[in-house]
Amino acid sequence: MSRKKSAVAPRTVRDLVLDIERRFKRARLYFGHGTDNARDEAAWLVTSVLAIPHFELDANAGRRLTEAESTRAMEIAATRIATRKPLAYLLHEAWFAGHRFYVDERAIVPRSLIGDFMAERFRPWVDSARVTRILDLCTGSGCIAIAAALAFPEATVDAADISPDALAVARRNVDDYQLNRRVELVQSDLFASLAGRRYDLILTNPPYVDAQDMATLPPEYRHEPKLALGAGHSGLAAIVPILAAAAEYLTPHGVLIAEVGNSCTALARRFPQVQFKWLTAASGDESVFLLGRDKLARHAALFRAAAD
């Protein structure tokens, strides 16, 4: 009598990555929540399930898998295809500025290009020696606030968001990094609950998706909180009020650094008289800008008029 074959044959790490990559390509998934292609997403899934550091994937490529390991990875791949949920939500894992964070559907998946400049502490535009107070406005999962606290170990950080759900995710991440004494979570509609506070550095990745793009978002993005994405007809509904008020919350040498995504063009057109300093990310993207307090104060009336 022949023994019944296993439902999932043992395979190597390389075989599993290639199999999942093929399935993702056939399913025509949309990528953009930590990866931008099927191969990288498959590699992320497999390394996470197997607890292999990303940089050790090649060294483990020939490793034979148990049936349980292979089955677990394939189940997550099947769920990714069936639901179109971002992989970060299925793994409860996202990476930002080289750090791992917990994430679920209560908060947007971390992916801000602000992280590209964190390791250098925003040099040469910011004098890190003068940074003792930082605000992460629209903090979401808390990833920018935590990365900033790690990059500026002498600074304290306020992490503000209007969403109590997002702040619950941020709380878990702050606890995981044991930063409760240096990172304060604040429920606030932009600056509303921050009266009297002053910062050397304000970082923000606010909602910036315009109405047209919101109407045509791929299914993956529709699993994220709309509150964290949509920013009115032009995509400027959050950033303009931030610009209007930021100078009041900055120290004399303070700096605002913000990401506005595809709305960078609309912002520049709305305020042609403002000389935004657009920063170039590793990918060549230029949707992160910098403005010092003096320039923000000079144009505050202009920004306030546009925000009304």
Secondary structure as a PSIPRED ss2 file (coil, helix, strand):
# PSIPRED VFORMAT (PSIPRED V4.0)

   1 M C   1.000  0.000  0.000
   2 S C   1.000  0.000  0.000
   3 R C   1.000  0.000  0.000
   4 K C   1.000  0.000  0.000
   5 K C   1.000  0.000  0.000
   6 S C   1.000  0.000  0.000
   7 A C   1.000  0.000  0.000
   8 V C   1.000  0.000  0.000
   9 A C   1.000  0.000  0.000
  10 P C   1.000  0.000  0.000
  11 R C   1.000  0.000  0.000
  12 T E   0.000  0.000  1.000
  13 V H   0.000  1.000  0.000
  14 R H   0.000  1.000  0.000
  15 D H   0.000  1.000  0.000
  16 L H   0.000  1.000  0.000
  17 V H   0.000  1.000  0.000
  18 L H   0.000  1.000  0.000
  19 D H   0.000  1.000  0.000
  20 I H   0.000  1.000  0.000
  21 E H   0.000  1.000  0.000
  22 R H   0.000  1.000  0.000
  23 R H   0.000  1.000  0.000
  24 F H   0.000  1.000  0.000
  25 K H   0.000  1.000  0.000
  26 R H   0.000  1.000  0.000
  27 A H   0.000  1.000  0.000
  28 R C   1.000  0.000  0.000
  29 L C   1.000  0.000  0.000
  30 Y C   1.000  0.000  0.000
  31 F C   1.000  0.000  0.000
  32 G C   1.000  0.000  0.000
  33 H C   1.000  0.000  0.000
  34 G C   1.000  0.000  0.000
  35 T C   1.000  0.000  0.000
  36 D C   1.000  0.000  0.000
  37 N C   1.000  0.000  0.000
  38 A H   0.000  1.000  0.000
  39 R H   0.000  1.000  0.000
  40 D H   0.000  1.000  0.000
  41 E H   0.000  1.000  0.000
  42 A H   0.000  1.000  0.000
  43 A H   0.000  1.000  0.000
  44 W H   0.000  1.000  0.000
  45 L H   0.000  1.000  0.000
  46 V H   0.000  1.000  0.000
  47 T H   0.000  1.000  0.000
  48 S H   0.000  1.000  0.000
  49 V H   0.000  1.000  0.000
  50 L H   0.000  1.000  0.000
  51 A C   1.000  0.000  0.000
  52 I C   1.000  0.000  0.000
  53 P C   1.000  0.000  0.000
  54 H H   0.000  1.000  0.000
  55 F H   0.000  1.000  0.000
  56 E H   0.000  1.000  0.000
  57 L C   1.000  0.000  0.000
  58 D H   0.000  1.000  0.000
  59 A H   0.000  1.000  0.000
  60 N H   0.000  1.000  0.000
  61 A C   1.000  0.000  0.000
  62 G C   1.000  0.000  0.000
  63 R C   1.000  0.000  0.000
  64 R E   0.000  0.000  1.000
  65 L C   1.000  0.000  0.000
  66 T C   1.000  0.000  0.000
  67 E H   0.000  1.000  0.000
  68 A H   0.000  1.000  0.000
  69 E H   0.000  1.000  0.000
  70 S H   0.000  1.000  0.000
  71 T H   0.000  1.000  0.000
  72 R H   0.000  1.000  0.000
  73 A H   0.000  1.000  0.000
  74 M H   0.000  1.000  0.000
  75 E H   0.000  1.000  0.000
  76 I H   0.000  1.000  0.000
  77 A H   0.000  1.000  0.000
  78 A H   0.000  1.000  0.000
  79 T H   0.000  1.000  0.000
  80 R H   0.000  1.000  0.000
  81 I H   0.000  1.000  0.000
  82 A H   0.000  1.000  0.000
  83 T H   0.000  1.000  0.000
  84 R C   1.000  0.000  0.000
  85 K C   1.000  0.000  0.000
  86 P C   1.000  0.000  0.000
  87 L H   0.000  1.000  0.000
  88 A H   0.000  1.000  0.000
  89 Y H   0.000  1.000  0.000
  90 L H   0.000  1.000  0.000
  91 L H   0.000  1.000  0.000
  92 H C   1.000  0.000  0.000
  93 E C   1.000  0.000  0.000
  94 A E   0.000  0.000  1.000
  95 W E   0.000  0.000  1.000
  96 F E   0.000  0.000  1.000
  97 A C   1.000  0.000  0.000
  98 G C   1.000  0.000  0.000
  99 H E   0.000  0.000  1.000
 100 R E   0.000  0.000  1.000
 101 F E   0.000  0.000  1.000
 102 Y C   1.000  0.000  0.000
 103 V C   1.000  0.000  0.000
 104 D C   1.000  0.000  0.000
 105 E C   1.000  0.000  0.000
 106 R C   1.000  0.000  0.000
 107 A C   1.000  0.000  0.000
 108 I C   1.000  0.000  0.000
 109 V C   1.000  0.000  0.000
 110 P C   1.000  0.000  0.000
 111 R C   1.000  0.000  0.000
 112 S C   1.000  0.000  0.000
 113 L H   0.000  1.000  0.000
 114 I H   0.000  1.000  0.000
 115 G H   0.000  1.000  0.000
 116 D H   0.000  1.000  0.000
 117 F H   0.000  1.000  0.000
 118 M C   1.000  0.000  0.000
 119 A C   1.000  0.000  0.000
 120 E C   1.000  0.000  0.000
 121 R C   1.000  0.000  0.000
 122 F C   1.000  0.000  0.000
 123 R C   1.000  0.000  0.000
 124 P C   1.000  0.000  0.000
 125 W C   1.000  0.000  0.000
 126 V C   1.000  0.000  0.000
 127 D C   1.000  0.000  0.000
 128 S H   0.000  1.000  0.000
 129 A H   0.000  1.000  0.000
 130 R H   0.000  1.000  0.000
 131 V C   1.000  0.000  0.000
 132 T C   1.000  0.000  0.000
 133 R E   0.000  0.000  1.000
 134 I E   0.000  0.000  1.000
 135 L E   0.000  0.000  1.000
 136 D E   0.000  0.000  1.000
 137 L E   0.000  0.000  1.000
 138 C C   1.000  0.000  0.000
 139 T C   1.000  0.000  0.000
 140 G C   1.000  0.000  0.000
 141 S C   1.000  0.000  0.000
 142 G C   1.000  0.000  0.000
 143 C H   0.000  1.000  0.000
 144 I H   0.000  1.000  0.000
 145 A H   0.000  1.000  0.000
 146 I H   0.000  1.000  0.000
 147 A H   0.000  1.000  0.000
 148 A H   0.000  1.000  0.000
 149 A H   0.000  1.000  0.000
 150 L H   0.000  1.000  0.000
 151 A H   0.000  1.000  0.000
 152 F C   1.000  0.000  0.000
 153 P C   1.000  0.000  0.000
 154 E C   1.000  0.000  0.000
 155 A C   1.000  0.000  0.000
 156 T E   0.000  0.000  1.000
 157 V E   0.000  0.000  1.000
 158 D E   0.000  0.000  1.000
 159 A E   0.000  0.000  1.000
 160 A E   0.000  0.000  1.000
 161 D E   0.000  0.000  1.000
 162 I C   1.000  0.000  0.000
 163 S C   1.000  0.000  0.000
 164 P H   0.000  1.000  0.000
 165 D H   0.000  1.000  0.000
 166 A H   0.000  1.000  0.000
 167 L H   0.000  1.000  0.000
 168 A H   0.000  1.000  0.000
 169 V H   0.000  1.000  0.000
 170 A H   0.000  1.000  0.000
 171 R H   0.000  1.000  0.000
 172 R H   0.000  1.000  0.000
 173 N H   0.000  1.000  0.000
 174 V H   0.000  1.000  0.000
 175 D H   0.000  1.000  0.000
 176 D H   0.000  1.000  0.000
 177 Y C   1.000  0.000  0.000
 178 Q C   1.000  0.000  0.000
 179 L C   1.000  0.000  0.000
 180 N C   1.000  0.000  0.000
 181 R C   1.000  0.000  0.000
 182 R C   1.000  0.000  0.000
 183 V E   0.000  0.000  1.000
 184 E E   0.000  0.000  1.000
 185 L E   0.000  0.000  1.000
 186 V E   0.000  0.000  1.000
 187 Q E   0.000  0.000  1.000
 188 S C   1.000  0.000  0.000
 189 D C   1.000  0.000  0.000
 190 L C   1.000  0.000  0.000
 191 F C   1.000  0.000  0.000
 192 A C   1.000  0.000  0.000
 193 S C   1.000  0.000  0.000
 194 L C   1.000  0.000  0.000
 195 A C   1.000  0.000  0.000
 196 G C   1.000  0.000  0.000
 197 R C   1.000  0.000  0.000
 198 R C   1.000  0.000  0.000
 199 Y E   0.000  0.000  1.000
 200 D E   0.000  0.000  1.000
 201 L E   0.000  0.000  1.000
 202 I E   0.000  0.000  1.000
 203 L E   0.000  0.000  1.000
 204 T E   0.000  0.000  1.000
 205 N C   1.000  0.000  0.000
 206 P C   1.000  0.000  0.000
 207 P C   1.000  0.000  0.000
 208 Y C   1.000  0.000  0.000
 209 V E   0.000  0.000  1.000
 210 D C   1.000  0.000  0.000
 211 A H   0.000  1.000  0.000
 212 Q H   0.000  1.000  0.000
 213 D H   0.000  1.000  0.000
 214 M H   0.000  1.000  0.000
 215 A H   0.000  1.000  0.000
 216 T C   1.000  0.000  0.000
 217 L C   1.000  0.000  0.000
 218 P C   1.000  0.000  0.000
 219 P H   0.000  1.000  0.000
 220 E H   0.000  1.000  0.000
 221 Y H   0.000  1.000  0.000
 222 R H   0.000  1.000  0.000
 223 H H   0.000  1.000  0.000
 224 E C   1.000  0.000  0.000
 225 P C   1.000  0.000  0.000
 226 K H   0.000  1.000  0.000
 227 L H   0.000  1.000  0.000
 228 A H   0.000  1.000  0.000
 229 L C   1.000  0.000  0.000
 230 G E   0.000  0.000  1.000
 231 A C   1.000  0.000  0.000
 232 G C   1.000  0.000  0.000
 233 H C   1.000  0.000  0.000
 234 S C   1.000  0.000  0.000
 235 G C   1.000  0.000  0.000
 236 L C   1.000  0.000  0.000
 237 A C   1.000  0.000  0.000
 238 A C   1.000  0.000  0.000
 239 I H   0.000  1.000  0.000
 240 V H   0.000  1.000  0.000
 241 P H   0.000  1.000  0.000
 242 I H   0.000  1.000  0.000
 243 L H   0.000  1.000  0.000
 244 A H   0.000  1.000  0.000
 245 A H   0.000  1.000  0.000
 246 A H   0.000  1.000  0.000
 247 A H   0.000  1.000  0.000
 248 E H   0.000  1.000  0.000
 249 Y H   0.000  1.000  0.000
 250 L E   0.000  0.000  1.000
 251 T E   0.000  0.000  1.000
 252 P E   0.000  0.000  1.000
 253 H E   0.000  0.000  1.000
 254 G E   0.000  0.000  1.000
 255 V E   0.000  0.000  1.000
 256 L E   0.000  0.000  1.000
 257 I E   0.000  0.000  1.000
 258 A E   0.000  0.000  1.000
 259 E E   0.000  0.000  1.000
 260 V C   1.000  0.000  0.000
 261 G H   0.000  1.000  0.000
 262 N H   0.000  1.000  0.000
 263 S H   0.000  1.000  0.000
 264 C H   0.000  1.000  0.000
 265 T H   0.000  1.000  0.000
 266 A H   0.000  1.000  0.000
 267 L H   0.000  1.000  0.000
 268 A H   0.000  1.000  0.000
 269 R H   0.000  1.000  0.000
 270 R H   0.000  1.000  0.000
 271 F C   1.000  0.000  0.000
 272 P C   1.000  0.000  0.000
 273 Q C   1.000  0.000  0.000
 274 V C   1.000  0.000  0.000
 275 Q C   1.000  0.000  0.000
 276 F C   1.000  0.000  0.000
 277 K E   0.000  0.000  1.000
 278 W E   0.000  0.000  1.000
 279 L E   0.000  0.000  1.000
 280 T C   1.000  0.000  0.000
 281 A C   1.000  0.000  0.000
 282 A C   1.000  0.000  0.000
 283 S C   1.000  0.000  0.000
 284 G C   1.000  0.000  0.000
 285 D C   1.000  0.000  0.000
 286 E C   1.000  0.000  0.000
 287 S C   1.000  0.000  0.000
 288 V E   0.000  0.000  1.000
 289 F E   0.000  0.000  1.000
 290 L E   0.000  0.000  1.000
 291 L E   0.000  0.000  1.000
 292 G E   0.000  0.000  1.000
 293 R H   0.000  1.000  0.000
 294 D H   0.000  1.000  0.000
 295 K H   0.000  1.000  0.000
 296 L H   0.000  1.000  0.000
 297 A H   0.000  1.000  0.000
 298 R H   0.000  1.000  0.000
 299 H C   1.000  0.000  0.000
 300 A H   0.000  1.000  0.000
 301 A H   0.000  1.000  0.000
 302 L H   0.000  1.000  0.000
 303 F H   0.000  1.000  0.000
 304 R H   0.000  1.000  0.000
 305 A H   0.000  1.000  0.000
 306 A H   0.000  1.000  0.000
 307 A H   0.000  1.000  0.000
 308 D C   1.000  0.000  0.000
